[in-house]
Amino acid sequence: MMKQRYYSLDVFRGATVALMILVNNPGTWSALFAPLQHAPWHGCTPTDLVFPFFLFAVGNAMSFVIPRLQQERPVVFWKKIVKRTVLIFLIGLGLNWFPFVQWSQGVLHFRDWVSAVDPGIGVRIMGVLQRIALAYFAASILVYYVKPRSLIYLSTFLLLGYWGVTAALGAPGDAYSLSGWFGTAYDIRILGVAHLYKGEGVPFDPEGLMSTLPAVVQVVLGYLVGLFIRGQGEVTWLWTKVPVSKEPHFKLLSGLLVTGFMLVVLGWIWSLGFPINKKLWTSSYVLYTTGLAVMTLGSLIWYIEVQSVRNAVTKFFDVFGKNPLFIFVLSGLLPKGTALIRIPNGYGVHGEQLFTSPLAWFYSNICAKIPGPTALGSFAYALCFLIFMWIICYFLDKNKIYIKV
């Protein structure tokens, strides 16, 4: 029976954080290699795996915390999860609002919560960290009060229910399209048009309120897998009780790989009626990405724990997992903060002074000069940015500095 967390769990979590930073910070959004792009609508690219993998990792981590909290008074549990939820949500909201000022006609102006010029423009309320906060909060309550076997049935009910509600409340015959999805109406009503994401050309939030419900299941499934990995006696997994006290590695790896494969197949079959779609966080997407996460984690356990591999690659990702929230937030703050620094960059067609930021200058004058397609220079910039973030993580880890909420 496993008494300590596997090192591979830390590497898995660190790798997801590293990939989130990599895909969120290209040199230019207009030139990306195909695997680093999100699917336009239905479908799933490697980039579309990063966020669900992180939510899955959140659930894994909960499997080490919740059992301890279940030994405490409920007030201890509630105090902890409410505090973490509020802090993570507010950090995400602050990241959206940051740097709170913006250049306009050569003058810095405060960035209003809702624009006085256009009431349809404002600070976005939802986002990656906000979804993590809400999914963590709801999943924590479920795993604290509901037994593991019942969690499987409840998760199934939630995924089926989300499918049913999406089909019933969406536009007839077009429920899974950008214009036909039912959730946008609720986001507009609750959050307001000014506070929604508009990157699709219309008010639509890919981290909206309604699509957060199946994301909760992603965390719950990560928790169940975490329990299975911990080997707490006889763990109910799917519909079978799997004893893991004997031949732990064989039981563990076979259980993870077979279960992961089953989830991928089930997700693919479900996609025939409910397409795999990250922006709607469809139920088929939850099963498909969770299955891939389980198989990936199983492969890491085999490579790192069974084969006893510890090398530069595992260390590289491990340090990201030591301060995941801090480094993710910093990776968002740095480009926005340095964008306020204006470096003269020639003159426009009408003789006006043009400016660029330090990071944009680095991309244009260093990375973009690399011979080859534009996407290569954009990717090189993302790698340089990732390495810079790693140096910060390594320094924090070496000095035993761990920033948590």
C-alpha positions in Angstrom: 0.0 0.0 0.0 1.4 3.4 -1.0 2.2 5.7 1.9 3.8 8.6 0.0 2.8 10.4 -3.2 4.5 9.3 -6.3 7.1 11.6 -7.7 5.5 11.1 -11.1 2.4 13.0 -9.9 4.6 16.0 -9.3 6.1 15.7 -12.7 2.7 15.3 -14.3 1.4 18.4 -12.7 4.6 20.4 -13.5 4.4 19.3 -17.1 0.8 20.5 -17.4 1.8 23.9 -16.0 4.8 24.1 -18.3 2.6 23.4 -21.3 0.0 25.9 -20.2 2.7 28.6 -20.2 4.1 27.4 -23.5 0.8 27.5 -25.4 -0.3 30.8 -23.8 2.8 32.8 -24.7 3.6 32.5 -28.4 5.6 35.2 -30.2 2.6 36.0 -32.3 -0.9 34.4 -32.3 -1.0 34.7 -36.1 1.7 32.1 -36.6 1.4 28.8 -34.6 2.3 25.2 -35.4 -0.9 23.2 -35.7 -0.4 21.2 -32.4 -0.1 24.4 -30.5 -3.5 25.7 -31.7 -6.9 25.0 -30.2 -9.4 23.2 -32.3 -11.5 25.9 -34.1 -14.7 24.3 -32.6 -15.3 20.6 -32.5 -12.2 18.4 -32.1 -9.2 18.1 -29.9 -5.6 19.1 -30.4 -2.7 18.5 -28.0 -3.2 22.1 -26.8 -6.8 21.2 -25.9 -5.5 18.6 -23.5 -3.5 21.0 -21.2 -6.3 22.6 -19.2 -8.3 19.3 -18.5 -5.0 17.6 -17.6 -4.4 20.4 -15.0 -7.9 20.0 -13.6 -7.3 16.2 -13.4 -4.1 17.0 -11.5 -6.0 19.2 -9.1 -8.2 16.1 -8.3 -5.1 14.0 -7.9 -3.8 16.4 -5.3 -7.1 16.4 -3.5 -6.9 12.7 -2.9 -4.0 13.4 -0.5 -5.7 16.3 1.3 -9.4 15.4 1.6 -8.9 12.2 3.6 -7.0 14.2 6.2 -9.7 16.8 6.3 -12.3 14.1 6.8 -10.6 13.4 10.1 -11.1 17.0 11.2 -14.3 18.9 12.1 -16.3 20.1 9.1 -15.6 23.7 10.0 -11.9 23.0 9.2 -12.8 21.7 5.8 -15.1 24.6 4.9 -12.6 27.2 6.1 -9.9 25.7 3.9 -11.8 25.3 0.7 -13.7 28.6 0.9 -10.5 30.5 1.5 -8.7 28.8 -1.4 -11.6 29.2 -3.7 -12.0 32.9 -3.1 -8.3 33.6 -3.3 -7.8 31.7 -6.6 -10.9 33.3 -8.1 -9.8 36.8 -7.1 -6.3 36.2 -8.4 -7.7 35.1 -11.7 -10.0 38.2 -11.8 -7.1 40.4 -10.9 -5.0 38.8 -13.7 -7.7 39.7 -16.2 -7.9 43.3 -14.9 -4.1 43.8 -14.6 -2.3 46.1 -15.1 -5.3 48.3 -14.3 -4.1 51.1 -16.6 -3.7 51.3 -20.4 -2.2 53.6 -23.0 -4.6 55.8 -24.8 -3.4 58.7 -27.1 -0.1 58.7 -25.3 -1.6 58.9 -21.8 -2.1 56.2 -19.2 -5.7 55.8 -18.3 -7.3 53.6 -15.6 -9.0 50.6 -17.1 -12.6 50.8 -16.0 -14.6 47.8 -14.8 -17.1 48.7 -17.6 -16.0 51.1 -20.3 -17.6 54.5 -20.2 -17.3 54.8 -23.9 -18.7 51.4 -24.8 -20.8 49.6 -22.1 -20.3 46.4 -24.0 -16.6 46.3 -23.1 -15.3 45.6 -19.6 -13.1 43.4 -17.5 -13.7 39.7 -18.1 -14.9 37.9 -15.0 -14.3 34.3 -15.9 -11.0 32.7 -17.0 -8.7 29.7 -16.4 -8.1 30.3 -12.7 -11.7 31.2 -12.0 -12.8 27.9 -13.5 -10.2 26.1 -11.5 -11.5 27.8 -8.3 -15.1 26.9 -9.0 -14.4 23.4 -10.1 -12.2 22.9 -7.0 -14.9 24.2 -4.7 -17.7 22.0 -6.0 -15.5 18.9 -6.4 -14.2 19.3 -2.8 -17.7 19.3 -1.4 -18.6 16.2 -3.4 -15.6 14.2 -2.5 -15.8 15.2 1.1 -19.4 14.1 1.6 -19.9 11.4 -1.0 -18.2 8.0 -0.9 -16.0 7.0 -3.9 -18.4 4.4 -5.4 -21.3 6.9 -5.2 -19.1 9.5 -6.8 -18.9 7.4 -10.0 -22.6 7.2 -10.3 -23.0 10.9 -9.5 -20.4 11.9 -12.1 -22.2 9.8 -14.7 -25.4 11.5 -13.8 -23.8 15.0 -14.1 -22.3 14.2 -17.5 -25.5 12.8 -18.8 -27.5 15.6 -17.3 -25.2 18.2 -18.9 -25.7 16.5 -22.3 -29.5 16.5 -21.8 -29.7 20.1 -20.7 -27.4 21.3 -23.6 -29.5 19.4 -26.2 -32.9 20.5 -24.6 -32.1 24.2 -24.1 -29.9 24.8 -27.1 -31.1 26.0 -30.5 -33.2 23.2 -32.1 -31.0 21.2 -34.5 -28.0 23.4 -33.7 -27.5 23.0 -29.9 -23.7 22.5 -30.1 -22.8 25.5 -32.2 -21.4 28.8 -31.1 -24.7 30.6 -31.7 -26.9 27.7 -30.6 -25.3 26.9 -27.2 -27.6 27.6 -24.3 -25.0 28.7 -21.8 -24.2 32.1 -23.3 -27.7 33.4 -22.5 -27.1 32.6 -18.8 -23.6 34.0 -18.8 -25.0 37.3 -20.3 -27.8 37.4 -17.7 -25.6 36.6 -14.7 -22.2 38.2 -15.7 -23.2 40.8 -18.3 -22.1 41.2 -21.9 -19.3 43.6 -20.9 -17.6 40.9 -18.8 -17.6 38.0 -21.3 -14.8 36.8 -23.6 -15.2 38.1 -27.1 -12.4 36.3 -28.9 -14.8 34.4 -31.0 -16.2 37.6 -32.5 -19.3 37.5 -30.3 -19.9 37.5 -26.6 -19.1 33.9 -25.6 -17.0 32.7 -22.7 -15.2 29.3 -23.1 -14.8 29.3 -19.3 -18.4 30.3 -18.7 -20.7 29.2 -15.8 -22.7 26.4 -17.4 -19.7 24.7 -19.0 -18.0 24.7 -15.6 -20.3 21.9 -14.4 -18.7 19.1 -16.4 -15.2 20.5 -15.4 -16.2 19.7 -11.9 -16.5 16.0 -12.9 -13.0 16.2 -14.4 -11.6 17.1 -10.9 -13.7 14.4 -9.3 -12.3 11.8 -11.7 -8.8 13.0 -10.9 -9.6 12.5 -7.2 -10.8 8.9 -7.8 -7.7 8.1 -9.8 -5.6 9.6 -7.0 -7.3 7.3 -4.5 -6.6 4.3 -6.7 -2.9 5.3 -7.0 -2.6 5.7 -3.3 -3.7 2.1 -2.9 -6.1 2.6 0.0 -7.0 -1.0 0.5 -9.7 -2.2 -1.8 -10.6 0.7 -4.2 -13.9 0.6 -6.1 -12.9 1.5 -9.7 -15.7 1.7 -12.3 -17.8 -1.4 -11.4 -15.0 -3.6 -10.0 -13.3 -3.8 -6.6 -9.6 -3.9 -7.3 -7.3 -5.1 -4.5 -4.1 -3.2 -4.8 -2.2 -4.4 -1.8 -0.5 -7.3 -3.7 1.7 -6.8 -6.8 1.1 -3.0 -6.6 2.8 -2.0 -9.8 1.1 -4.6 -12.0 -2.3 -3.8 -10.4 -1.8 -0.1 -10.6 -0.4 0.1 -14.1 -2.9 -2.3 -15.6 -5.8 -0.6 -13.9 -4.7 2.8 -15.1 -3.9 1.9 -18.7 -7.0 -0.2 -19.2 -9.3 2.3 -17.5 -7.8 5.2 -19.5 -8.3 3.3 -22.7 -11.9 2.5 -21.8 -12.6 6.2 -21.1 -11.0 7.3 -24.4 -13.2 4.8 -26.3 -16.3 5.8 -24.4 -15.6 9.5 -25.0 -15.1 8.8 -28.7 -18.3 6.9 -29.0 -20.2 9.6 -27.1 -18.7 12.2 -29.4 -20.8 10.7 -32.2 -23.9 12.3 -30.5 -22.2 15.0 -28.3 -19.1 16.2 -30.1 -15.8 16.6 -28.3 -15.5 20.3 -27.8 -13.2 22.1 -25.3 -15.1 25.5 -25.6 -18.3 23.8 -24.5 -16.4 21.3 -22.2 -18.7 18.6 -23.5 -19.2 15.3 -21.6 -17.5 13.4 -24.4 -14.5 15.8 -24.0 -14.4 15.1 -20.3 -14.2 11.3 -20.8 -11.8 11.5 -23.7 -9.3 13.9 -22.1 -9.6 12.1 -18.7 -8.8 8.8 -20.4 -5.7 10.3 -22.0 -4.7 11.9 -18.7 -5.0 8.5 -16.9 -2.9 6.7 -19.6 -0.3 9.5 -19.6 0.0 9.3 -15.8 0.2 5.5 -15.9 3.0 5.8 -18.4 4.9 8.3 -16.2 4.5 6.0 -13.2 5.9 3.1 -15.2 8.8 5.3 -16.5 9.6 7.2 -13.3 8.6 4.8 -10.4 9.0 1.3 -11.9 12.1 2.0 -14.0 13.4 4.4 -11.3 14.2 7.2 -13.8 15.3 10.5 -12.4 16.9 12.8 -14.9 17.1 16.4 -16.2 13.7 16.0 -18.0 11.9 14.9 -14.9 13.6 17.7 -12.8 12.7 20.3 -15.4 9.0 19.6 -15.1 9.2 18.8 -11.4 10.1 22.4 -10.4 7.1 23.8 -12.2 4.9 21.6 -10.0 6.4 23.0 -6.8 4.9 26.5 -7.4 2.2 25.9 -10.1 -0.2 28.7 -9.2 2.5 31.3 -8.6 4.4 30.6 -11.9 1.2 30.5 -13.9 0.1 33.8 -12.6 3.6 35.3 -13.1 3.5 34.1 -16.7 0.4 36.2 -17.2 1.5 39.2 -15.3 4.9 39.6 -16.9 3.7 40.2 -20.6 0.9 42.5 -19.4 3.1 44.5 -17.1 6.0 44.9 -19.5 3.6 46.0 -22.2 3.3 49.3 -20.3 7.0 50.0 -21.1 7.2 51.7 -24.5 10.3 51.5 -26.6 10.4 53.8 -29.7 9.9 51.7 -32.8 10.0 54.1 -35.8 7.2 56.1 -37.3 3.9 55.4 -38.9 2.7 56.3 -42.4 1.4 59.6 -41.0 4.6 60.4 -39.2 3.3 59.4 -35.7 5.7 57.8 -33.3 5.4 54.1 -32.9 6.2 52.1 -29.8 6.8 48.5 -28.9 7.2 46.6 -25.6 10.3 44.8 -24.3 9.0 41.3 -25.0 7.6 42.3 -28.4 11.0 43.8 -29.2 12.7 40.6 -28.3 10.4 38.6 -30.5 10.6 40.9 -33.5 14.4 41.5 -33.3 15.6 38.1 -32.1 13.1 35.2 -32.5 11.4 36.4 -35.7 14.8 36.6 -37.4 15.3 32.8 -37.1 15.3 31.3 -40.6 12.3 29.3 -41.5 8.5 29.7 -41.2 7.1 32.5 -39.0 5.7 29.8 -36.7 9.2 28.7 -35.9 10.2 32.1 -34.5 6.9 32.3 -32.6 7.6 28.9 -31.1 11.2 29.9 -30.3 9.9 32.9 -28.4 7.5 30.7 -26.4 10.4 28.3 -25.5 12.6 31.2 -24.3 9.7 32.5 -22.2 9.2 29.0 -20.7 12.9 28.7 -19.9 12.9 32.1 -18.2 9.9 30.9 -16.1 11.8 27.7 -15.3 14.8 29.6 -14.0 12.5 31.4 -11.6 10.9 28.1 -10.5 14.4 26.5 -10.1 15.5 29.4 -7.9 12.4 29.2 -5.7 12.8 25.4 -5.4 16.5 25.6 -4.6 15.8 28.1 -1.8 12.8 26.0 -0.5 10.4 28.8 -1.3 6.9 27.5 -2.0 4.1 30.0 -2.6 0.7 28.5 -1.9 -2.8 29.7 -1.2 
